[in-house]
């Protein structure tokens, strides 16, 4: 009896192929994920923990899946799930309706174009203001 119980526990660690469990976890963590997107956009490197947690959790559901999350131009968060078609479809079919989240398969649509984030360079402490006027075409 003890052997079969330990075998069951070992098999559960190999994967959790229940989409409802993934979405239950997501329901608890979705606000933290949205906050981490904003924090990373501000350059806070310590906000990566939430994204790492998403990767670990989706790999627990299916190791072949990958998820990318970002914020759309309209302010909604979008999660793009890529991987084997059957697994992606099964996961997304069980996705809950979320007011501020959009869940899509594979390639992003043109309507949800990603805005690249590039932080502005910080001025050097020894930089002096530009005082000279330069002509584009010298004679």
N, C-alpha and C positions, 0 to 999 in steps of 0.2 A: 504494500500500500504506500509506503513512504517513497519507494522508487518511482512509482507513477506520478506522485505529487511533485517530486523534484524535476521529473522530466517535463511536466506541464510548466513549471516555473521557468525552466531553461528555454522552452519553446517560445514563451511570451517575450523573452528578451530578444529573440531573433527578429521580431517584427510585430507591429500592431496594425493589422490590415483592416481595421474598422474605421471607416470614414467618420462615423459619429463621434468617436473618441477624439479624432484630430480636431473636428469642429468644436467640440466641447472645450478642448484646450484653447483653441483659437478664440472662443467667446470670452474666456477669462483674460487672454493676453493681447487682444486686438488694440486696446488703447495704449498699452506699453509699446507695441510695434509702431503705432502711428507717432507716438512721442519720440521714439528712437529715430525715425526718418527725419523729423524736424531737428533733433539734436545733431545728427550727422551732417545735415545741411549747414548747421552753424559751426561745424568743425569740431564737435565734441567727440573725440575718438572713443571715449569710454561708453558710448551708447551702442556699440556693436554687440553687446551681450544679448540684446533682444533678437537681432538678426541671426546670430549664432544659434539661439534657442529655436528659432523658426526652422532653420536648416536641420538641426538635430531632430526636431519633432517630425518634420515631413519625411526625413530619412527613416524614422521609426515606422512610419506608415508604409513607405516603399522606398528602398535605398536608391532606386533609379530616378526618383523625382527630384526636381530642383524648383525652388520658388524664388522669385525676384519681386521685391515690393518697392514702390515709389509713390510719390504724390503727383496726381495729375494737375493740369493747369487749373481745373475747376476746384481744386482743394480736396477731392476724394482720393483715398488711398487705393492703389491697385495692386493686386497680387497676380502675377503671371506664373502659372504652373506649367512646367515642361517635363517631358519624359514619355514613356510608352503610352500610346493613345488610350488604351483600355483603362489603365490606371489613372490617368489624368481625368478622363471622363467620369469614372466612378467617384473620384474625390470631388470633382466640381458639381456633379449631380446632387450630392448631399450637402452642398454649401448652403449656409443659412442666408436669408435676406438681411443684409446689413446696410444701414442708411449711409454710412460714410465709406464703405468698401465696395470694390468691384473685383470680381474673380473671373479671370479669363484663362484660356488654354493657349499655350504656345506663343505665337507671334503677336505682338501688340497691334492693335488696329490704328489706323491713321488718326482717328478721333482722340486717341489717348497718347499723343506724341509726348515723348519724354523730353523734359527741359534739362539740358546739361547744367550741372552746377559747377561753377568755377569760382573759387574764392578770389576776391580782389587781392593783389599783392599788398603787403603792408609796407608803408613807407619806412625807409631807413632812418635811423636816429641822426645820422650825419648828413642827410640829404638837405641841400639848400633849395630854396624856391627857384624856379626857372626865371631868369631875369633878362635873358637875351632874346631877340627876335631873329629867327632864321628864315631866309627865303627858300622856297622850294626849288626855284630855278635861279641859279647864280649866273651872272653875266661874265 
